[in-house]
Amino acid sequence: MVRLRSTSTIVFMVSLFLLWNYTVYLWLGRNQPTSLEISPDLSERLNRLQSRLKDQMETNEELLIEIDQQKEIILRNRKNGDETDLNRRLMERHGSDKSQAKVHEDDPGQDVVAPAFEDLPQNQGPKAVIAVLVIACNRPSAIKRSLDTLIRNRPSEEQFPIVVSQDCGHAETAAVIESYSNRITYIKQPDLGRIVNIPQSLKKFEGYYKISRHYKYALGQVFNTLGYDSVLVVEDDLDVAEDFFQYFASTHHLLVEDETLWCVSAWNDNGKSEKISDPEKLYRTDFFPGLGWMTTKKVWLELEPKWPPGFWDDWMRQPDQRRERACIRPEISRTDTFGKVGTSKGQYFDQHLKFIVLNKEFVDFSKKDLSYLKKENYDISFLSEVYSSPEITLSKLKDGQTEGSQRVRLTYTSQETFKSYAKALKIMNDFKSGVPRTAYLGIVTFLHNNIRVYIAPPEGWHGYNTDWT
């Protein structure tokens, strides 16, 4: 507390100094005589003084940024006893009247209440405030099931405020959303018109363009209008595991601290029952998984200006967006999709998605040391484990001839070889911008007959080939 008061005093004194500088600057600029000629010497001295003041103000701004960073470090180290005070401040900011749902329809004249983020320990893992953005359209039963599950499992309304964004203008779905009253914030996509300028060959995919438009609107509202710093995105056809919120709360600080991460996902594309075992195990992945994912405002401000007109998720997987950053994903998924009916018309659902297992064993990740997921720790350990595993042939693996080893490695050097391994071992075999699903540094891992398998390129891997699809 002494350090916090000291930091507040420093911020106040620097702010006062900045105000004084600005006042002098304005006085000098506005109080020069207009009817008298100023001598060249005086003019030169004033110009020098003005330049020095500008330099000093820039220096002071840098000092304020440094103070803010130190303040964040202090806040991260505050004890759990501050949680009660955090909730009290949030309640004071929101007000005590919660008799009506908060509805926002992109009306600039309507007040939208946002949390007091200047007061919140945003980077303190288990306490970080993370907005839960639920994407909805025209499935009333789905949104009810989704919201019921989220509300039942979330540990704190203040820590995980739910924002439902509805596209489509479907009245029955809207009525269901409104029935949740003060437990959510409800926003509506204002642009329900047809998408123009779609290439003729893609006209049949207009639904995907509408989804991309909706995502841009909804993310913009959460970050730019409501003022949240982090978002957890789910669609209205997802169930969540009991430890869903603990997982995201406990990995949030990694997302903030590790510049090589840009998302955390609840999903494992190869998460079928026979391919998984450890509910505590988390991985880094170069593949953007989606299906329950968290990111930050910093990432959004980077993506927003170039957001695509359609197929936003595949766009996220392109090198220009990924920029060699990774996501965190679990071995056992913390979401499960029940949405066979939708824009994709059940693509992959019967063949794949319905077999992905939802975690049933609660894990309190807040009590786990997750620092192993930081790149400087993870890469060395992961690569050592992969390339110290004995290399084996596919036929020997399928025949169970692993010579007693509990982990083995299959080597691939071509797209065709990888696909043949994946098909034979019943995992996803497609690529997006050259990256196999779940891959990290070109390596895909899963279980086969209780043996840990790594499908890996040779050592000295030089990156993904974007021509592999």
Phi, psi and omega in degrees: 000325179296319180294323179295316179296321178298317179297318180297321179296317179298315180300318181296314183295318180295319179298319179296320179294319177298318180298319178296316179301315182296321179296315178298319180299315179295320181296318180293324182285329188258349186247019173285136181299137182263338184265351181249149177278138179265133181294152179302322180296315180296318179299319180293320179296319178296320179297320179295318178297318179298318180295319179296321179296318178297317179298318181296321179295320177296319178298318179295322177298319177297321178297319179297319178299317179296320178297318179300320180296318178295323179297320179297322179296318179297317181297323179296333183265004179292153184280163182298344180297345180282351186297322179297318180294324177300312180296322179297317181295321178297317180297322178294323181289319181283334184090160185269350182272109181236039185280343182232151175291147177274115183243132180226125182240045177059035180265110183300337183274354183262130180288135175241124183279125178242149180298158180279079188293335178295343181261353189262140175284077190300327187260009179273098191336284186294346183254356185301138176278121184232115178289134177261109182263117180256121181269121183230162180216271189223035180238087185299319181292325180292315182294326177295314179298317181297310182294321178300318181293316180297312182295323180294325187263342184289136183281340184205127176293324181288322181285327182234068177295135183262128176243120178258123177249121182250130170260180169081333180068028183282118189294318182295320176295319178300319180297320178296314181299315182296336181293345180276356170047233188287354183282350181220168165251133187245122176237154184233133175297118184282337184261102180253011184285172177293153177275127179260163175064031171278133176306143185305323182289348183246009182304324182290349180257025183304327180302322179291330176289323177294321178298316180297319177298318180295317179301317180298317179298310186294316179295321177298320178295315182296315184275312190274325183264309181279342170082019178283154181261342180219149180222145175241112189261127173227150174263168190282007179243029182244133164270154179237151179287163182298329180260018181307309184288323177296322178300311182287322178298323185277340177263352184301317183296329176295319179298324180283320189275328186261109182294346180272002175251145175226358174198161169236133182239151177271359196247140170241113182298337179250031187274040175284157190304321183280355183254001188224162176205327192253109181290343180270347188281129176238153183227162164267147177216142176277350182266126177287113187277326186069206176052057183097089187217150183240139173213183186241166178297325178302316178292319181299317181296335175284321186274327188306313184297339183241019183306137188279155178289338181203164176052052187299325185290318176293327175298320179299335184273359180282150183303324183295334177267316184293318177052044176062021175267162184239169172243161170262140177217154181270161171290318178250124188300145175258006171227160180213128182266134174247014187268072176291327180264125180176194182300323182283354179055040174077019180303128179070353188296305183292328183277335190217300193301322184291349179266353179290131187270135174271134181300135180245352183255112183297131176239124177272089184293341180295341179261006181257144173276107183260013181295342178297344181276349175291142189305318184295337177265320189291312189300314182298312182293315183296311182296323178297317180294318182296308189274356169268352177285139182296136178284143186217162175267159179299318183296320178294321179297314181293331179274358180078017181270071182258006176055037175082357181281140178268358175213137183222167183230131171254132183258133175236145179234359180215162177299320182296319180295315179301312182299324180292319176299311184299316180296318182293328184259005173061049170239169181297135186243009182267164179239149171234115185054037175088356184257122174291152178300135180074358187294147169224125185054036178083000188253132176246130182234147182190179177257145171222115184052043178066015174255132176287124183244135172242116170268113192223150171285170176299158176301150183085024179307139187247012176116169184283147175262109185292351177280347179279124183231000000 
